[in-house]
Amino acid sequence: MPNQCLVCSTPIEPFHSFGRMPIANGFLLPEQFASEYFFELKVAHCPACGMVQLTEHVDREKMFHENYAFYSSTSKRMAEHFEQLAEDVRTRHLGGKDPFVVEIGSNDGITLQHFAGAGIRHLGIEPSANVAEVARGKGVQTVCRFFDEALAREIVSEHGQADAFLGANVMCHIPYLHSVAAGIRLLLKPTGVLIYEDPYLGDIVEKTSYDQIYDEHAFYFSVASVSHLFGAHGMEVVDVAPQHVHGGSMRYVIAHKGARPVSQAVERQRAKEHSLGLHQPATYKHLSRNIERSRDELMKLLRELKHQGKRVVGYGATSKSTTVTNYCGITPDLVEFISDTTPIKQGKFSPGVHIPVKPYAEFASRYPDYALLFAWNHGEEIMAKEGAFVAAGGKWISYVPKVAVL
């Protein structure tokens, strides 16, 4: 029986399978290897509403919990990005008396801390207890819950409606988006806005950045598919702005239908999506072939380096790296370890293929010949601080937009 689109219920067929895949952020200890959870990672395009989505979903409690291993504030560049977002929201959307801002997936308070510091009423909704606790420590009011229509009603009854509802790299995580959209419609004031950003489908297609596809990312948005989803709830996209973070994201501004003028940027982006062929099944067949080619070229390079006796170390134990290592079959004989600065990941092993994760000091104390840049979306920030590695003869391996030694 074919899968059904989660947005419009049209039957959909996967255009690519990445095979057996573990939890992307499920870094683990050796005693957990035997009980490790796997599922089949498949991705499909809906011919009716345009939504690209996973066809098999992992229980959310397996992904977001008290040991969730991602803290937004570990990247200086991301901290600056979200400070700018907060400033933009404050100056453009909070003109009224006693404004109220709500954020879904507020993580460690990286954005809301700027509203808290300015004395603006706010509420963060974060299901992972450990990162929610960090946010509270910064003075950010946070509830440890999953957002849906029922929670929206509770928030309105306790705090009133919101001027702005924010989300960054979180809407794509939620398979039950209709309940979320219905909740946002209830929660927003008549003039309120939803502002959210997520990895952008157009960038994935253009760059073959297939490592954006993993268990936490249930959806891969475009302006067309987002318009279809929120249109079903009496809302419309009124502005869009491409973002460089996370390897190519889109910021969507959504309001109640007719409440705000629609920016010309929306039509321009729709036209670009049409020229990219995001509405055509052939585009996704081509993407599938590009994904296979990228895998084959990366494995050929790693095997050649092994044959030459070169040391290769991974840089950044990211969720994205789980897709790459498992899909390509990159094992510890090809990549000695992965260097990461996140304490909760250090001393553990990568999901599925079990490459050791070691503190950054292990990378810096004895540089490898090559560093495989799993955190390529932070490439500029990383390379700017790793001049000593290059000066010592070290080289970078990247695989987005193509496999190359930099």
C-alpha positions, -999 to +999 in steps of 0.1 A: +000+000+000+015+034-010+023+060+016+000+091+019+012+127+019+010+140+055-002+174+042-029+165+016-033+126+018-023+121-019-006+087-024+032+092-027+062+070-037+097+074-024+122+088-049+152+077-028+160+052+000+191+057+021+186+022+035+189+012+072+194+043+093+199+049+131+187+079+152+207+108+137+216+123+171+218+090+189+254+089+199+260+059+221+282+038+243+294+003+234+270-014+258+241+002+237+253-012+203+232-044+205+199-026+212+204+003+187+173+013+169+171+014+131+145+023+105+145+028+067+151+064+057+131+071+025+121+104+010+092+112-013+078+142-033+040+148-033+028+156-069-003+174-056+009+198-029+046+197-036+057+187-001+089+166+001+088+144+032+100+112+049+077+082+044+087+065+077+088+084+110+106+077+143+087+082+175+094+118+187+104+106+222+133+086+206+147+119+191+139+146+216+144+138+253+165+146+284+197+136+267+192+155+234+227+162+221+223+195+203+228+229+219+222+259+195+246+282+214+277+261+206+281+280+173+292+317+175+278+323+140+244+308+150+243+329+182+248+361+160+222+349+135+195+345+162+204+378+179+198+395+145+165+375+142+154+387+176+163+423+167+144+421+134+113+408+152+115+435+179+118+464+155+094+452+128+067+432+145+063+442+182+049+478+179+019+473+202+015+476+240+028+447+261+038+424+233+041+386+237+064+363+218+062+325+217+089+302+202+085+265+193+116+244+198+133+272+217+163+250+226+187+266+250+171+300+247+195+313+220+168+336+205+144+342+234+172+354+258+172+386+238+135+392+245+139+381+282+168+406+285+146+434+271+118+426+295+094+414+267+068+388+277+078+355+261+074+317+263+096+290+250+083+256+241+111+230+242+104+192+245+140+182+254+144+186+292+182+191+293+183+221+268+151+236+284+168+237+317+198+256+302+173+281+288+156+286+322+191+292+337+193+322+313+160+336+326+140+324+296+105+312+306+102+277+291+077+249+292+090+214+285+062+202+261+055+193+224+034+221+207+000+213+192-035+228+191-043+218+227-012+235+241-021+266+220-054+268+237-037+266+271-013+294+263-040+317+250-061+312+282-031+318+304-011+345+285-034+358+258-026+358+220+009+363+206+023+391+184+049+367+170+053+330+169+089+319+161+105+287+150+140+279+138+149+245+124+120+229+142+088+230+120+105+205+096+108+182+127+070+178+132+050+152+112+016+164+126+019+199+111-018+204+107-023+204+144+006+228+147-008+252+120-042+251+137-026+259+170-007+288+155-038+302+139-055+302+174-025+316+191-017+346+168-034+379+172-053+391+141-022+411+131+003+386+144+030+368+124+045+334+123+082+337+114+101+304+109+131+291+091+142+257+080+165+240+055+153+249+021+144+223-005+158+244-034+193+244-017+191+206-012+183+201-049+209+226-061+238+214-038+229+177-035+231+184+003+215+150+010+228+150+045+200+174+054+177+143+051+175+124+084+150+112+110+144+146+127+136+163+093+101+150+084+096+178+058+117+197+032+099+229+026+095+252-004+074+283-008+048+263-028+044+236-002+043+259+028+017+281+010-004+250+005-001+238+041-009+271+058-035+281+031-056+252+045-057+271+078-066+305+066-031+318+065-007+329+038+030+335+032+036+373+031+074+374+029+104+351+024+141+356+029+169+331+020+194+325+048+229+312+046+228+292+079+225+254+080+238+252+045+209+271+030+176+279+048+145+299+040+128+323+064+090+324+060+068+351+073+031+339+075+001+359+086-037+355+087-051+357+051-055+394+040-040+408+072-007+420+056+005+429+021+024+401+003+060+410-005+073+407-041+100+384-027+073+356-024+065+357-062+102+359-071+109+328-050+080+310-065+093+317-100+128+304-090+112+272-076+095+267-110+127+272-129+144+247-106+117+222-114+107+216-078+072+207-090+084+180-114+090+143-105+120+142-129+139+167-107+138+142-078+149+113-100+179+134-110+186+143-073+186+106-065+212+099-092+233+129-079+231+114-043+244+081-055+272+097-075+282+118-044+284+086-023+305+067-048+329+096-053+334+101-015+340+064-009+365+062-038+384+091-023+384+077+013+396+043+000+424+059-020+436+078+011+435+047+032+455+028+005+481+057+007+483+053+045+468+087+052+450+096+084+414+109+080+395+124+109+359+136+109+352+172+119+319+178+137+297+149+150+266+164+135+232+148+129+239+152+092+270+131+095+249+101+105+232+101+071+265+104+053+284+077+073+256+052+072+245+057+036+280+056+023+293+029+046+321+050+063+335+030+091+363+035+116+389+019+093+383+049+069+377+077+094+397+072+126+375+093+149+352+124+148+363+155+166+336+174+184+334+201+210+300+190+225+308+173+259+276+151+258+289+134+226+326+130+236+336+095+246+306+080+227+304+065+192+286+077+161+252+062+154+251+030+132+287+028+121+302+035+156+331+058+148+346+071+181+338+107+190+367+125+207+373+159+222+387+186+200+420+184+219+426+150+202+423+167+168+446+196+177+473+175+195+481+154+165+466+167+133+454+142+107+464+144+070+428+151+061+397+164+079+363+152+066+341+183+071+308+169+084+299+204+097+303+219+062+274+243+069+297+260+095+327+257+070+336+294+069+336+297+107+356+265+111+382+272+084+388+307+098+399+292+131+418+262+118+447+280+100+472+260+121+458+227+107+463+239+071+497+254+079+508+220+092+499+205+058+463+194+067+437+193+040+399+195+041+375+170+024+341+184+016+312+166-002+287+196-006+281+207-033+306+182-047+332+158-034+365+177-033+398+182-014+398+219-005 
